[in-house]
Amino acid sequence: MLVCGVYHPPKYNYKELDLMSYIIELADNALDSYQDTVIVCGGDVNKMDLNQLQQLSGCHALVNFPTRGKSCLDNVLTNCKDLFGNCYPLDMQIKTDHSGVILPAGLSLNLFTPRF
């Protein structure tokens, strides 16, 4: 399993497509080495075009609720959405105006047996 975090700030000085390409390259390299790799990539993506990232990567965005005010700024993407349950928010105990995101394992993840 490849688990990675990403932060795409509200103000940035790079091409958004460059960050997407980096995420995709990272995932592709893992899949080239281990074809059954489960990829989970989450973090504060702010206004990143997740539709474009999903189209380019084949991954699925799993958060469908607001994580800051009325906006969904934090998300989790995976290439194996059937292995997980529905994400849900978590009230944070630290000073932040974002909700946390919980990604629970689904029943099929408990049965998942990697082949190495």
C-alpha positions in Angstrom: 0.0 0.0 0.0 1.3 3.5 -0.9 0.0 6.2 1.4 0.9 9.7 0.7 -0.1 13.2 1.8 -0.4 16.2 -0.4 -0.7 19.9 0.3 -1.8 22.2 -2.5 -1.8 25.8 -1.0 -4.4 28.4 -1.9 -1.6 30.5 -3.4 1.1 28.7 -5.3 3.8 29.5 -7.8 3.8 26.3 -9.9 1.6 24.8 -12.6 -1.2 22.8 -11.0 -0.7 20.2 -13.8 2.9 19.8 -12.6 1.7 18.7 -9.2 -0.9 16.4 -10.7 1.8 14.9 -13.0 4.1 14.3 -10.0 1.3 12.5 -8.1 0.5 10.4 -11.2 4.2 9.5 -11.8 4.6 8.5 -8.1 1.5 6.2 -8.4 2.6 4.8 -11.8 6.1 4.0 -10.5 4.6 2.1 -7.5 2.2 0.2 -9.8 5.0 -0.6 -12.3 6.9 -2.3 -9.4 3.9 -3.9 -7.7 0.8 -4.1 -9.9 -1.5 -4.8 -6.9 -0.5 -1.6 -5.0 -3.4 0.1 -3.3 -2.8 3.9 -3.5 -4.2 6.3 -0.9 -3.4 9.9 -1.3 -5.0 12.5 0.9 -4.6 16.0 2.1 -5.5 19.7 1.8 -5.9 20.2 -1.9 -7.8 23.5 -1.7 -9.1 24.4 -5.2 -7.2 21.7 -7.2 -9.2 20.5 -10.2 -10.0 17.0 -8.8 -12.1 16.1 -11.8 -9.0 16.6 -14.0 -6.8 14.6 -11.6 -9.4 11.8 -11.5 -9.5 11.7 -15.3 -5.7 11.7 -15.7 -5.0 9.2 -12.9 -8.0 6.9 -12.8 -8.2 7.4 -9.1 -11.4 8.3 -7.3 -12.0 11.2 -4.9 -13.8 9.9 -1.8 -14.8 12.9 0.3 -18.3 14.2 -0.5 -18.8 16.6 2.4 -17.5 20.1 3.3 -14.2 20.1 5.3 -13.9 23.8 5.8 -17.1 25.9 6.0 -19.2 25.0 3.0 -16.2 23.9 0.9 -14.6 20.5 0.3 -10.9 21.5 0.5 -9.5 18.2 1.9 -9.9 15.0 0.0 -8.7 11.4 -0.3 -8.0 9.7 -3.6 -7.5 6.0 -4.2 -7.2 3.6 -7.1 -9.2 0.9 -5.1 -12.3 2.6 -3.8 -14.1 -0.7 -3.2 -11.6 -1.5 -0.5 -12.9 1.4 1.7 -16.0 2.5 3.4 -17.5 6.0 3.2 -15.4 8.8 4.5 -16.8 10.8 7.4 -15.8 14.1 9.1 -14.0 14.3 12.4 -14.0 17.4 14.7 -10.4 18.3 15.3 -9.0 18.8 18.8 -6.3 21.2 17.5 -6.7 24.8 16.4 -7.9 24.6 12.8 -10.9 25.6 10.8 -10.8 22.3 8.8 -12.6 19.1 9.7 -10.6 15.9 9.8 -11.4 13.1 7.4 -11.7 9.5 8.4 -11.3 6.8 5.7 -12.5 3.5 7.2 -11.5 0.2 5.8 -14.2 -1.7 4.0 -15.0 -5.3 4.4 -13.1 -6.2 1.3 -9.9 -4.6 2.6 -10.0 -7.0 5.5 -10.0 -9.8 3.0 -7.4 -8.2 0.7 -4.3 -10.4 0.4 -1.4 -8.8 -1.4 0.7 -10.8 -3.8 4.4 -10.1 -3.5 
